[in-house]
Amino acid sequence: MIKKILLLSISFTLLTITLGASTFAWITITTVNRVEGIGINATLGNRLEMSLDGINYEQNLQGQAILDELSKLKLTDVTSYDGKTFYTGIQQNLKEAGKNRDYISLDFYFRSTSPYRNVYLYENVNVGAIYDTPPDEGTYFLSKGVDFRSKVTYQHSETRIVNAGETFKAFASNAVRVSFVEQKLNEQDLREEDSLLTTIYDPSENELRGFGKPYGGLAYYNQVTSRNLTPPKIIPETIYQLSKFAEYNPNLALGDESLLLRLIETNELDEYGRVYYKGLLTINIWLEGWDADMFDAILNDTIKIQLTFKPANSLTEINENL
C-alpha cells in the first residue's frame, strides 16, 4: 500500500452475460492510463437489455458515456474492507480513493422478461487458459506475467523462500479484486438496505495468497524497507469459488456463493405484454494493495478480464419455500 502501482497496459473484457447467448464488453487502457475504447453488447434476442442511465436500454450500448467517466482514471493500489468504500495509504494514514480515478466503478442497469430472476457470476475458466487466445465464454482473469528479480531474500509463501537475485514470474491478475454491489433500483424499491447483496471475489481463487498475508508482497516490502508493517486486523469477506449448477438443469444454481443480483418485478411491459424485471449492479475493479501478489513488477504486466453472468433459479430459495 506504500507505492502507487500503475498497470501500464490493461485490457479488461468487463461483462459477459449468458442465457443461451453471450454479451461482451471491453475496456482498453493504454500506457498513459487513458481509456481508449469501450463497447458493451447485449445480444439475447429481445429478452435482455442493458442501460447506463436506467432510461435508454439497448442491446448494443455505445461506450462514450463510460469513456467520459473514466477519462481521469489512473489505477493505483487501493484497498477495501467491504467492497463499497476504497482507500489509499496505510492503516492510520488511510484516505478515500477516487472513484474512476484510482479504481474502476461502473453502474449497469439490467432489464429482462426472462423467467430467471437471480444473476450469478459463472464458470471460472482460468485453469489452462492462454492469455493470447482466451476462451470465448466463461469468467477469466489472465495476464502475461513479467519476470521479477528479487532484491532481497524473503518469505514468498508458507512453504517457499525466495532468495536475493532469484527470478520468477509475477502476475498482475493475481492481485485484482472485483466487487459487485446490488443497489436499489429506484424510490419504489422498498427492500431494506441490509438485504441487498455485496460480493467481493478474488479471481485467483487462491485463499492462501489472499488479503493481508504476512508473506508475499508484504514480507518483500518489509525486507526491502527494513520496516515491520503488519497486515490489517479486518479481513474482507471474500469468495474464492463460484456457484455450481445442476448437470440436469443448467439454470439451477446449487449454491448462492456467487449470487450477485436479484431482478425485481416492475409495472412496465414490453411490446408483447411481458413484465419487465429489473436490477442495478455496481461493479468495482481494483488492485488490492494487501494482496500477497502485489509486487512492483506487475507495473509492466497486462491483464484480460472477462466476467460471465448467468441468470438462474436458486436451489436454496426453492428449498426454503418448500
Number of C-alpha atoms within 10 A of each C-alpha: 22 11 13 17 21 21 25 18 19 24 20 21 23 20 24 25 26 23 18 8 12 19 20 21 20 20 23 19 23 15 13 12 20 17 22 12 15 20 19 22 21 23 19 17 10 13 17 22 22 24 20 19 11 17 9 11 16 17 18 17 19 15 17 12 12 18 18 10 16 23 14 16 20 22 23 22 26 26 27 22 16 17 23 16 13 21 21 22 18 18 13 6 8 14 13 14 19 20 17 19 17 24 22 19 20 16 18 15 20 20 22 23 19 16 11 18 20 22 23 26 26 26 19 20 16 18 9 8 13 12 18 10 7 18 15 10 20 21 24 25 24 27 22 18 20 18 14 17 16 18 15 15 16 22 19 20 17 12 7 11 13 19 15 12 12 12 14 13 13 24 25 27 26 26 25 23 22 20 23 25 21 22 20 17 19 10 6 8 12 9 11 8 10 7 8 14 15 22 21 25 22 24 23 21 17 12 14 11 23 22 24 21 21 21 23 25 25 27 21 23 22 16 16 14 9 9 10 11 14 14 15 14 7 10 13 15 13 22 16 15 19 20 16 17 19 12 9 7 10 15 18 21 26 16 16 18 18 23 24 23 27 21 20 17 16 14 7 12 12 12 7 6 9 13 17 20 22 23 24 24 22 17 21 22 22 22 26 25 29 25 26 25 26 27 22 16 20 27 18 20 20 22 23 22 23 25 23 23 25 25 26 21 21 22 17 13 12 10 8 8 7 5
